[in-house]
Amino acid sequence: MSSADIQQLFFQKIKESMPSHLSFVDDVASLLEISNDSIYRRIRGEKPISLDEVRKLCSHYKVSMDQFLNLQSDAFIFKGQLNDNTENSFENYLDQVTFNFSLFNSFANKHLTILMKDIPPFVHFQVPELALFKFYFWMKSILHYGSFKGVRFDMDDGRLHNYLGRSDQIIELYHNLPTTEIWNIESVNSSIRQINFYHESGLIKNNATTRLLYDKLDDLVNHIEHQAETGLKFGIGKSPAPGAASYRLFVNELILGDNTYMVEMNGAKMVFLNHSVLYFVATSDERFTKSISENLQNLEKKSTMVSTIGEKERVVFFNNVRKKIQHMKHTL
């Protein structure tokens, strides 16, 4: 493969990583501070790109040159967000989730696959009471907001309500994205444990509030079962709209997932791996995403599909999930 061929593939990879509504040439020209004509000549391989230009492009678009130079290494480039240890960190997290879902939805052909250890954070946003509790949990125990030190969970806390508009926006974007999820019976455990921990620690003000949270978690599970039955995504308490995004649900009784997310966008793939409870790192490395894609496909083959078909298996699975929730509720 010639240098010009490698350069063309390099620019094609950058283009695939960008939202379709952005001008590829304008964006690259602005980054490199050169004319559009100069960019076109580089894209066609007529003018070599400099090492400094390669550095800027790889850094900005998070692209590795290894695959284009046929360098075989065990290194993969990931990008992501870390807790900045300020009291804006949760708002920054919501900004990043909103940006990612907006990016995914900008592509004509898109699909999200999740290998779940826990119910995804944003799925709780469909139920305001659960969203408020999750906001409190994340800011108090994960992001360590000083303003929540020694503060009990209060459903009427205005600081928590300030984020409901943002969470509504995120769940709407999520509902527009065709999705496949691979569940295990343990996937609901983290939410149950969080509610129980705060109850036993005296950080939930009374039994009635704890019961309400368990009831709302039960409502969320019922809604997910309804989505699986229809094979479509829609808001809780609503019916599927015309053209609703597809929803495929698999149950794997042997494998407990690790919260791996894979997004396909017009043929390009990106993988997100969970870290620090709330955050993710992402890569579009071709070797890595290909391996994860093959692993997820194999897991689907070894799992039971319970969306649209497999009614008996679906009913049994969700009944067992509800039993876990009801057991904890009855211990109050």
QUIZI-V514005 format. One record per pair of residues at least 6 apart in sequence whose C-alpha atoms are under 7 Angstrom apart, sorted by sequence separation. I is the first residue (numbers start at 1). J is the second residue. D is the distance in whole Angstrom. If there is no record, write none. Layout:
i | j | d
I | J | D
I | J | D
//
This chain:
i | j | d
29 | 35 | 6
41 | 47 | 6
42 | 48 | 6
58 | 64 | 6
83 | 89 | 6
104 | 110 | 7
124 | 130 | 6
125 | 131 | 5
139 | 145 | 5
198 | 204 | 6
204 | 210 | 7
227 | 233 | 6
234 | 240 | 5
263 | 269 | 6
264 | 270 | 7
274 | 280 | 4
29 | 36 | 6
42 | 49 | 6
124 | 131 | 6
233 | 240 | 7
262 | 269 | 7
263 | 270 | 5
273 | 280 | 5
274 | 281 | 7
306 | 313 | 6
140 | 148 | 6
232 | 240 | 7
262 | 270 | 6
263 | 271 | 6
272 | 280 | 6
273 | 281 | 5
306 | 314 | 5
15 | 24 | 6
140 | 149 | 7
262 | 271 | 4
272 | 281 | 5
273 | 282 | 6
26 | 36 | 7
29 | 39 | 6
261 | 271 | 6
262 | 272 | 6
272 | 282 | 4
25 | 36 | 6
199 | 210 | 7
233 | 244 | 6
261 | 272 | 5
271 | 282 | 5
272 | 283 | 7
232 | 244 | 6
233 | 245 | 6
260 | 272 | 6
261 | 273 | 7
270 | 282 | 7
271 | 283 | 5
64 | 77 | 6
223 | 236 | 6
232 | 245 | 6
233 | 246 | 6
260 | 273 | 5
270 | 283 | 6
271 | 284 | 6
25 | 39 | 7
232 | 246 | 4
233 | 247 | 6
259 | 273 | 7
260 | 274 | 7
270 | 284 | 4
231 | 246 | 6
232 | 247 | 5
259 | 274 | 6
269 | 284 | 6
231 | 247 | 5
62 | 79 | 7
136 | 153 | 7
231 | 248 | 6
271 | 289 | 6
228 | 247 | 7
270 | 289 | 6
227 | 247 | 7
228 | 248 | 7
269 | 289 | 6
32 | 53 | 7
228 | 249 | 6
132 | 155 | 7
136 | 160 | 7
135 | 160 | 6
132 | 160 | 6
132 | 161 | 7
11 | 43 | 6
8 | 43 | 6
8 | 44 | 6
8 | 45 | 6
7 | 45 | 6
5 | 45 | 7
4 | 45 | 4
125 | 167 | 6
125 | 168 | 7
126 | 171 | 7
125 | 171 | 6
14 | 61 | 7
123 | 171 | 7
90 | 139 | 7
122 | 171 | 6
153 | 203 | 6
250 | 300 | 7
152 | 203 | 4
153 | 204 | 5
252 | 303 | 5
152 | 204 | 6
153 | 205 | 7
251 | 303 | 5
252 | 304 | 6
152 | 205 | 7
250 | 303 | 6
251 | 304 | 5
250 | 304 | 5
251 | 305 | 6
250 | 305 | 4
249 | 305 | 6
250 | 306 | 6
249 | 306 | 6
10 | 68 | 7
85 | 143 | 7
87 | 145 | 6
175 | 233 | 6
249 | 307 | 5
175 | 234 | 6
248 | 307 | 5
83 | 143 | 7
6 | 68 | 6
112 | 177 | 7
116 | 181 | 7
111 | 177 | 6
112 | 178 | 6
113 | 179 | 6
114 | 180 | 6
115 | 181 | 6
116 | 182 | 6
111 | 178 | 5
112 | 179 | 5
113 | 180 | 5
114 | 181 | 5
115 | 182 | 5
116 | 183 | 6
178 | 245 | 5
179 | 246 | 6
180 | 247 | 6
181 | 248 | 6
182 | 249 | 6
183 | 250 | 6
184 | 251 | 6
110 | 178 | 7
111 | 179 | 6
112 | 180 | 6
113 | 181 | 6
114 | 182 | 6
115 | 183 | 7
119 | 187 | 6
177 | 245 | 6
178 | 246 | 5
179 | 247 | 5
180 | 248 | 5
181 | 249 | 5
182 | 250 | 5
183 | 251 | 5
184 | 252 | 5
118 | 187 | 4
119 | 188 | 6
176 | 245 | 6
178 | 247 | 6
179 | 248 | 6
180 | 249 | 6
181 | 250 | 6
182 | 251 | 6
183 | 252 | 6
184 | 253 | 6
117 | 187 | 5
118 | 188 | 6
175 | 245 | 7
182 | 252 | 7
102 | 173 | 7
116 | 187 | 7
98 | 170 | 6
101 | 173 | 6
105 | 177 | 7
118 | 190 | 6
184 | 256 | 6
101 | 174 | 7
231 | 307 | 5
231 | 308 | 5
228 | 306 | 7
229 | 307 | 5
230 | 308 | 6
228 | 307 | 4
229 | 308 | 5
228 | 308 | 6
130 | 213 | 6
19 | 103 | 6
129 | 213 | 7
20 | 106 | 6
130 | 216 | 7
19 | 106 | 6
20 | 107 | 6
19 | 107 | 7
127 | 216 | 7
127 | 220 | 7
225 | 318 | 7
218 | 322 | 6
218 | 325 | 7
126 | 236 | 6
214 | 325 | 6
214 | 329 | 6
211 | 329 | 6
207 | 332 | 7
192 | 325 | 7
185 | 321 | 6
117 | 256 | 6
117 | 257 | 4
116 | 257 | 5
117 | 258 | 5
118 | 259 | 7
115 | 257 | 5
116 | 258 | 6
117 | 259 | 5
115 | 258 | 6
116 | 259 | 5
115 | 259 | 5
116 | 260 | 7
114 | 259 | 7
115 | 260 | 5
114 | 260 | 6
115 | 261 | 7
114 | 261 | 5
113 | 261 | 6
114 | 262 | 7
112 | 261 | 7
113 | 262 | 5
112 | 262 | 6
113 | 263 | 6
112 | 263 | 5
111 | 263 | 6
112 | 264 | 7
111 | 264 | 5
110 | 264 | 5
111 | 265 | 7
110 | 265 | 5
109 | 265 | 6
110 | 266 | 6
109 | 266 | 5
107 | 265 | 6
108 | 266 | 7
107 | 266 | 6
104 | 265 | 7
82 | 279 | 7
81 | 279 | 7
81 | 280 | 7
80 | 280 | 6
80 | 281 | 4
79 | 281 | 5
80 | 282 | 6
78 | 281 | 6
79 | 282 | 5
78 | 282 | 5
79 | 283 | 6
78 | 283 | 5
77 | 283 | 6
76 | 285 | 7
16 | 268 | 6
//
